[in-house]
Amino acid sequence: MIATRTAGGPQLKIDDRADASGDELQRIVACIGDLAAEGSRADFDLATLLTQVPAPLTAINLDAARVVYLHQSARVLTELEATVLAVRAAAIAYRQAEKGISDTFGGLLDYFGYVTGRVIAITLPVLIPIGIAVGVPIYLGQTFLDATGLDDAVAKHFGVDLAQSKAAAKEAFVALVFENSDASGAIIEHVLPGIVVGFMGLPPTALAADGDHALWPHDSSSMTAWILGGANMFGLLLPSDVEVWKAEGITEAHDEPPRDIGDLYKREADVHRGADSGQVRIEEITAADGTTRYIVYVPATTDWSPEPGENTTDMTTNVQAMAGNDTVMQEMVRQAIAKANIGADAEVMLVGYSQGGITAGSLAADPAFLADVNVTALVTVGAPISDFPVDEGIDVLSIEHEQDLVPDLDGNENPAKDHWSTITVDYDPDQLRQAPNLKHRTDAQLDELFSSAGAAHSSAAYTASIGLMLGAGHAGLNRFTAKNSGFFTGDLKETRDYQGKRKRT
């Protein structure tokens, strides 16, 4: 069975169990206290007191036993109250310790980055000449070999293919980064901002700044904002307006609602698969009781050029979204929903993979958007959305590969809350080859699919993982489908597709 772990969702964590135990003990204490009070009141019943008059010795023994009982009851109640306090304190201590470990680890990485930045700044006068002395001859030599064709002679006589070695080194680096995605995310969140702050000579306390400002890098979001500002100076990654219109779908519309998460994700992948620019697809589903619900599929990246063109699903949208800025894709979704005449009370599910997940997650955390759109469910796949404070009234399901760097680009894990369930899958190509959606592929095609170091982020790999989880009856997927069954049953009344393009401002 494919290995997974689930965080968040309607499942008890250690601190939640402690709180629940404390509540149960408190209930027992209250019951015992009520019984003791009732017994004390019964002692002063007139009929009981009159029965003691003809038997004074028995009355004395009864009173003695009553005193012992009351003393023991009071001691038991005191001990139980102390236990309740201890259990509640343990829950608080667990939460604080967990937060403290995270903060301490993050602080150490911040300081490591800061020290590294200071070392770079101090040794820069030495590093620059060394870099020139070493780098320039290597660059000129490689350029000369490429221009003269001598690289082929080197490969023939010395068995060293320079181009292949360069490509292999690049692939090995990408594999290292992806396979250690948690560490890579921590470096992005803490080490890189620390290096910049240290290099700038700012005090290390600058790294402890809270808020969304980007005056200096202090986390992945502000670091992205700095990169974005630098790119904008060269005319790259510039924001723009968007024009949206109803279009013919990239793929044929379906006749029925999605059956499960696998079917849902396949439809999500279809809104950008093989397209120059992704589309927003909206499915209108009507239940037997007449209730209407909508599924909004948000496309992923289709263009990796840093220079913004007409394409809305490009690198500019990625970087703008990760910096916390409004994007053309967010506006495209808003306009698509408005053009589809979705009522303010109709339940809406947002679905997104990669860039689509970033867009969907940011909208699910936007109070202005939620004031007009009743989002009740959100599904993201391979998307970094931990920085978005998704509204707690939205049921969230996030699926991530452990070895996928993209969900870790924000440097944090998704919050483990009752309304937010994150399923992390151990990316195992050998197991994925057995997935139902890959049965039609040859061994050569599978080798090519999984040969890339970044294959853990591929849509095909996620489709395979979801298929294997469904085949194994994964509880997290079944829970989400059952809770949001209205989106998976009924009649698919209409499918609308919307296309957009950037407008120069």
Secondary structure as GFF3:
##gff-version 3
##sequence-region A 1 505
A	DSSP	beta_strand	4	8	.	.	.	ID=ss1
A	DSSP	alpha_helix	14	43	.	.	.	ID=ss2
A	DSSP	alpha_helix	46	51	.	.	.	ID=ss3
A	DSSP	alpha_helix	56	148	.	.	.	ID=ss4
A	DSSP	alpha_helix	150	158	.	.	.	ID=ss5
A	DSSP	alpha_helix	162	179	.	.	.	ID=ss6
A	DSSP	alpha_helix	181	186	.	.	.	ID=ss7
A	DSSP	pi_helix	187	191	.	.	.	ID=ss8
A	DSSP	alpha_helix	192	200	.	.	.	ID=ss9
A	DSSP	three_ten_helix	204	208	.	.	.	ID=ss10
A	DSSP	alpha_helix	220	232	.	.	.	ID=ss11
A	DSSP	beta_strand	241	247	.	.	.	ID=ss12
A	DSSP	alpha_helix	261	270	.	.	.	ID=ss13
A	DSSP	beta_strand	280	286	.	.	.	ID=ss14
A	DSSP	beta_strand	292	298	.	.	.	ID=ss15
A	DSSP	alpha_helix	315	322	.	.	.	ID=ss16
A	DSSP	alpha_helix	328	339	.	.	.	ID=ss17
A	DSSP	beta_strand	347	353	.	.	.	ID=ss18
A	DSSP	alpha_helix	355	363	.	.	.	ID=ss19
A	DSSP	alpha_helix	367	372	.	.	.	ID=ss20
A	DSSP	beta_strand	374	381	.	.	.	ID=ss21
A	DSSP	beta_strand	395	401	.	.	.	ID=ss22
A	DSSP	three_ten_helix	406	408	.	.	.	ID=ss23
A	DSSP	beta_strand	420	425	.	.	.	ID=ss24
A	DSSP	alpha_helix	429	432	.	.	.	ID=ss25
A	DSSP	three_ten_helix	436	438	.	.	.	ID=ss26
A	DSSP	alpha_helix	443	451	.	.	.	ID=ss27
A	DSSP	three_ten_helix	455	457	.	.	.	ID=ss28
A	DSSP	alpha_helix	459	471	.	.	.	ID=ss29
A	DSSP	alpha_helix	475	483	.	.	.	ID=ss30
A	DSSP	three_ten_helix	485	487	.	.	.	ID=ss31
A	DSSP	beta_strand	491	503	.	.	.	ID=ss32
###
